[in-house]
Amino acid sequence: MTDPFLILGVPLDTDDAAIEAAYLAGLRRASPERDPAGFEALRGAYEKIRTRRDRLAYALFDQTPPSPADILAKAAPVGEPRRPKRATLTALLRGEV
């Protein structure tokens, strides 16, 4: 299961308006006609974290373990190459983040 925050490209502490804006921008990139799989992932991510209440429920009750892609995306986000911080990597491997 991929992290909905990574799919939408928003930080963990974002608000409802930013999530909706990221969702609409994602819809422009992955419309249902051009990329059905991407659209389904985008829609599922948006439905999980749409409101503050949904984000809180996701943070408290989601028990799905992170996939290797989630761990790599958090340890080394796409962008300028850099080495991950030791504390971040340790927390990821322990499952604390």
PyMOL commands that place a pseudoatom at each C-alpha (Angstrom):
pseudoatom trace, name=CA, resn=MET, resi=1, chain=A, elem=C, hetatm=0, pos=[0.000, 0.000, 0.000]
pseudoatom trace, name=CA, resn=THR, resi=2, chain=A, elem=C, hetatm=0, pos=[1.442, 3.333, -1.021]
pseudoatom trace, name=CA, resn=ASP, resi=3, chain=A, elem=C, hetatm=0, pos=[1.229, 6.308, 1.287]
pseudoatom trace, name=CA, resn=PRO, resi=4, chain=A, elem=C, hetatm=0, pos=[-1.572, 8.679, 0.158]
pseudoatom trace, name=CA, resn=PHE, resi=5, chain=A, elem=C, hetatm=0, pos=[0.533, 11.705, 1.084]
pseudoatom trace, name=CA, resn=LEU, resi=6, chain=A, elem=C, hetatm=0, pos=[3.229, 10.519, -1.335]
pseudoatom trace, name=CA, resn=ILE, resi=7, chain=A, elem=C, hetatm=0, pos=[0.709, 9.863, -4.106]
pseudoatom trace, name=CA, resn=LEU, resi=8, chain=A, elem=C, hetatm=0, pos=[-0.741, 13.358, -3.802]
pseudoatom trace, name=CA, resn=GLY, resi=9, chain=A, elem=C, hetatm=0, pos=[2.656, 14.943, -3.155]
pseudoatom trace, name=CA, resn=VAL, resi=10, chain=A, elem=C, hetatm=0, pos=[1.606, 16.829, -0.021]
pseudoatom trace, name=CA, resn=PRO, resi=11, chain=A, elem=C, hetatm=0, pos=[3.277, 17.031, 3.400]
pseudoatom trace, name=CA, resn=LEU, resi=12, chain=A, elem=C, hetatm=0, pos=[1.755, 15.348, 6.453]
pseudoatom trace, name=CA, resn=ASP, resi=13, chain=A, elem=C, hetatm=0, pos=[0.656, 18.645, 8.022]
pseudoatom trace, name=CA, resn=THR, resi=14, chain=A, elem=C, hetatm=0, pos=[-1.244, 20.030, 5.023]
pseudoatom trace, name=CA, resn=ASP, resi=15, chain=A, elem=C, hetatm=0, pos=[-4.777, 21.418, 5.063]
pseudoatom trace, name=CA, resn=ASP, resi=16, chain=A, elem=C, hetatm=0, pos=[-7.949, 20.465, 3.171]
pseudoatom trace, name=CA, resn=ALA, resi=17, chain=A, elem=C, hetatm=0, pos=[-7.518, 23.103, 0.465]
pseudoatom trace, name=CA, resn=ALA, resi=18, chain=A, elem=C, hetatm=0, pos=[-3.980, 21.998, -0.388]
pseudoatom trace, name=CA, resn=ILE, resi=19, chain=A, elem=C, hetatm=0, pos=[-5.065, 18.358, -0.589]
pseudoatom trace, name=CA, resn=GLU, resi=20, chain=A, elem=C, hetatm=0, pos=[-7.925, 19.256, -2.911]
pseudoatom trace, name=CA, resn=ALA, resi=21, chain=A, elem=C, hetatm=0, pos=[-5.599, 21.359, -5.074]
pseudoatom trace, name=CA, resn=ALA, resi=22, chain=A, elem=C, hetatm=0, pos=[-3.096, 18.486, -5.288]
pseudoatom trace, name=CA, resn=TYR, resi=23, chain=A, elem=C, hetatm=0, pos=[-5.910, 16.091, -6.193]
pseudoatom trace, name=CA, resn=LEU, resi=24, chain=A, elem=C, hetatm=0, pos=[-7.180, 18.359, -8.982]
pseudoatom trace, name=CA, resn=ALA, resi=25, chain=A, elem=C, hetatm=0, pos=[-3.645, 18.822, -10.309]
pseudoatom trace, name=CA, resn=GLY, resi=26, chain=A, elem=C, hetatm=0, pos=[-3.219, 15.047, -10.254]
pseudoatom trace, name=CA, resn=LEU, resi=27, chain=A, elem=C, hetatm=0, pos=[-6.455, 14.610, -12.180]
pseudoatom trace, name=CA, resn=ARG, resi=28, chain=A, elem=C, hetatm=0, pos=[-5.053, 16.800, -14.929]
pseudoatom trace, name=CA, resn=ARG, resi=29, chain=A, elem=C, hetatm=0, pos=[-1.975, 14.552, -15.135]
pseudoatom trace, name=CA, resn=ALA, resi=30, chain=A, elem=C, hetatm=0, pos=[-3.765, 11.189, -14.798]
pseudoatom trace, name=CA, resn=SER, resi=31, chain=A, elem=C, hetatm=0, pos=[-7.231, 11.394, -16.262]
pseudoatom trace, name=CA, resn=PRO, resi=32, chain=A, elem=C, hetatm=0, pos=[-9.331, 8.208, -16.214]
pseudoatom trace, name=CA, resn=GLU, resi=33, chain=A, elem=C, hetatm=0, pos=[-9.121, 7.905, -20.007]
pseudoatom trace, name=CA, resn=ARG, resi=34, chain=A, elem=C, hetatm=0, pos=[-5.332, 8.230, -20.273]
pseudoatom trace, name=CA, resn=ASP, resi=35, chain=A, elem=C, hetatm=0, pos=[-4.116, 6.524, -17.100]
pseudoatom trace, name=CA, resn=PRO, resi=36, chain=A, elem=C, hetatm=0, pos=[-6.802, 4.415, -15.366]
pseudoatom trace, name=CA, resn=ALA, resi=37, chain=A, elem=C, hetatm=0, pos=[-4.389, 2.877, -12.821]
pseudoatom trace, name=CA, resn=GLY, resi=38, chain=A, elem=C, hetatm=0, pos=[-2.950, 6.269, -11.868]
pseudoatom trace, name=CA, resn=PHE, resi=39, chain=A, elem=C, hetatm=0, pos=[-6.439, 7.705, -11.581]
pseudoatom trace, name=CA, resn=GLU, resi=40, chain=A, elem=C, hetatm=0, pos=[-7.540, 4.889, -9.243]
pseudoatom trace, name=CA, resn=ALA, resi=41, chain=A, elem=C, hetatm=0, pos=[-4.474, 5.407, -7.037]
pseudoatom trace, name=CA, resn=LEU, resi=42, chain=A, elem=C, hetatm=0, pos=[-5.069, 9.146, -6.970]
pseudoatom trace, name=CA, resn=ARG, resi=43, chain=A, elem=C, hetatm=0, pos=[-8.751, 8.790, -6.135]
pseudoatom trace, name=CA, resn=GLY, resi=44, chain=A, elem=C, hetatm=0, pos=[-8.040, 6.234, -3.395]
pseudoatom trace, name=CA, resn=ALA, resi=45, chain=A, elem=C, hetatm=0, pos=[-5.397, 8.482, -1.832]
pseudoatom trace, name=CA, resn=TYR, resi=46, chain=A, elem=C, hetatm=0, pos=[-7.720, 11.487, -1.910]
pseudoatom trace, name=CA, resn=GLU, resi=47, chain=A, elem=C, hetatm=0, pos=[-10.571, 9.545, -0.307]
pseudoatom trace, name=CA, resn=LYS, resi=48, chain=A, elem=C, hetatm=0, pos=[-8.283, 8.411, 2.532]
pseudoatom trace, name=CA, resn=ILE, resi=49, chain=A, elem=C, hetatm=0, pos=[-7.064, 11.886, 3.528]
pseudoatom trace, name=CA, resn=ARG, resi=50, chain=A, elem=C, hetatm=0, pos=[-9.727, 14.248, 2.147]
pseudoatom trace, name=CA, resn=THR, resi=51, chain=A, elem=C, hetatm=0, pos=[-10.614, 15.989, 5.431]
pseudoatom trace, name=CA, resn=ARG, resi=52, chain=A, elem=C, hetatm=0, pos=[-8.825, 16.663, 8.699]
pseudoatom trace, name=CA, resn=ARG, resi=53, chain=A, elem=C, hetatm=0, pos=[-10.917, 13.954, 10.342]
pseudoatom trace, name=CA, resn=ASP, resi=54, chain=A, elem=C, hetatm=0, pos=[-9.958, 11.451, 7.622]
pseudoatom trace, name=CA, resn=ARG, resi=55, chain=A, elem=C, hetatm=0, pos=[-6.266, 12.331, 8.033]
pseudoatom trace, name=CA, resn=LEU, resi=56, chain=A, elem=C, hetatm=0, pos=[-6.497, 11.852, 11.783]
pseudoatom trace, name=CA, resn=ALA, resi=57, chain=A, elem=C, hetatm=0, pos=[-8.234, 8.485, 11.361]
pseudoatom trace, name=CA, resn=TYR, resi=58, chain=A, elem=C, hetatm=0, pos=[-5.594, 7.449, 8.835]
pseudoatom trace, name=CA, resn=ALA, resi=59, chain=A, elem=C, hetatm=0, pos=[-2.771, 8.454, 11.190]
pseudoatom trace, name=CA, resn=LEU, resi=60, chain=A, elem=C, hetatm=0, pos=[-4.313, 6.672, 14.178]
pseudoatom trace, name=CA, resn=PHE, resi=61, chain=A, elem=C, hetatm=0, pos=[-5.805, 3.516, 12.697]
pseudoatom trace, name=CA, resn=ASP, resi=62, chain=A, elem=C, hetatm=0, pos=[-4.016, 2.641, 9.458]
pseudoatom trace, name=CA, resn=GLN, resi=63, chain=A, elem=C, hetatm=0, pos=[-2.052, -0.527, 10.107]
pseudoatom trace, name=CA, resn=THR, resi=64, chain=A, elem=C, hetatm=0, pos=[-0.724, -1.283, 6.624]
pseudoatom trace, name=CA, resn=PRO, resi=65, chain=A, elem=C, hetatm=0, pos=[3.055, -1.641, 6.649]
pseudoatom trace, name=CA, resn=PRO, resi=66, chain=A, elem=C, hetatm=0, pos=[4.995, 0.697, 4.384]
pseudoatom trace, name=CA, resn=SER, resi=67, chain=A, elem=C, hetatm=0, pos=[6.083, -0.731, 1.058]
pseudoatom trace, name=CA, resn=PRO, resi=68, chain=A, elem=C, hetatm=0, pos=[9.733, -0.571, 0.002]
pseudoatom trace, name=CA, resn=ALA, resi=69, chain=A, elem=C, hetatm=0, pos=[8.763, 2.198, -2.429]
pseudoatom trace, name=CA, resn=ASP, resi=70, chain=A, elem=C, hetatm=0, pos=[7.289, 4.227, 0.454]
pseudoatom trace, name=CA, resn=ILE, resi=71, chain=A, elem=C, hetatm=0, pos=[10.474, 3.819, 2.497]
pseudoatom trace, name=CA, resn=LEU, resi=72, chain=A, elem=C, hetatm=0, pos=[12.669, 4.883, -0.414]
pseudoatom trace, name=CA, resn=ALA, resi=73, chain=A, elem=C, hetatm=0, pos=[10.431, 7.836, -1.265]
pseudoatom trace, name=CA, resn=LYS, resi=74, chain=A, elem=C, hetatm=0, pos=[10.582, 9.130, 2.310]
pseudoatom trace, name=CA, resn=ALA, resi=75, chain=A, elem=C, hetatm=0, pos=[14.291, 8.453, 2.758]
pseudoatom trace, name=CA, resn=ALA, resi=76, chain=A, elem=C, hetatm=0, pos=[15.319, 9.953, -0.568]
pseudoatom trace, name=CA, resn=PRO, resi=77, chain=A, elem=C, hetatm=0, pos=[12.554, 12.060, -2.146]
pseudoatom trace, name=CA, resn=VAL, resi=78, chain=A, elem=C, hetatm=0, pos=[12.679, 12.768, -5.842]
pseudoatom trace, name=CA, resn=GLY, resi=79, chain=A, elem=C, hetatm=0, pos=[14.605, 15.908, -6.534]
pseudoatom trace, name=CA, resn=GLU, resi=80, chain=A, elem=C, hetatm=0, pos=[18.186, 16.865, -6.056]
pseudoatom trace, name=CA, resn=PRO, resi=81, chain=A, elem=C, hetatm=0, pos=[20.152, 13.812, -4.885]
pseudoatom trace, name=CA, resn=ARG, resi=82, chain=A, elem=C, hetatm=0, pos=[21.161, 13.960, -1.256]
pseudoatom trace, name=CA, resn=ARG, resi=83, chain=A, elem=C, hetatm=0, pos=[21.998, 11.585, 1.542]
pseudoatom trace, name=CA, resn=PRO, resi=84, chain=A, elem=C, hetatm=0, pos=[19.147, 10.901, 4.010]
pseudoatom trace, name=CA, resn=LYS, resi=85, chain=A, elem=C, hetatm=0, pos=[19.583, 12.016, 7.596]
pseudoatom trace, name=CA, resn=ARG, resi=86, chain=A, elem=C, hetatm=0, pos=[20.571, 9.204, 9.926]
pseudoatom trace, name=CA, resn=ALA, resi=87, chain=A, elem=C, hetatm=0, pos=[17.678, 9.881, 12.335]
pseudoatom trace, name=CA, resn=THR, resi=88, chain=A, elem=C, hetatm=0, pos=[15.136, 9.800, 9.489]
pseudoatom trace, name=CA, resn=LEU, resi=89, chain=A, elem=C, hetatm=0, pos=[16.492, 6.552, 8.105]
pseudoatom trace, name=CA, resn=THR, resi=90, chain=A, elem=C, hetatm=0, pos=[16.565, 4.927, 11.540]
pseudoatom trace, name=CA, resn=ALA, resi=91, chain=A, elem=C, hetatm=0, pos=[12.987, 6.002, 12.256]
pseudoatom trace, name=CA, resn=LEU, resi=92, chain=A, elem=C, hetatm=0, pos=[11.829, 4.666, 8.877]
pseudoatom trace, name=CA, resn=LEU, resi=93, chain=A, elem=C, hetatm=0, pos=[13.452, 1.299, 9.428]
pseudoatom trace, name=CA, resn=ARG, resi=94, chain=A, elem=C, hetatm=0, pos=[11.900, 1.045, 12.891]
pseudoatom trace, name=CA, resn=GLY, resi=95, chain=A, elem=C, hetatm=0, pos=[8.481, 1.950, 11.478]
pseudoatom trace, name=CA, resn=GLU, resi=96, chain=A, elem=C, hetatm=0, pos=[8.126, 5.108, 13.557]
pseudoatom trace, name=CA, resn=VAL, resi=97, chain=A, elem=C, hetatm=0, pos=[7.407, 7.451, 10.645]
for i in range(1, 97): cmd.bond("trace and resi %d" % i, "trace and resi %d" % (i + 1))
show_as sticks, trace
zoom trace
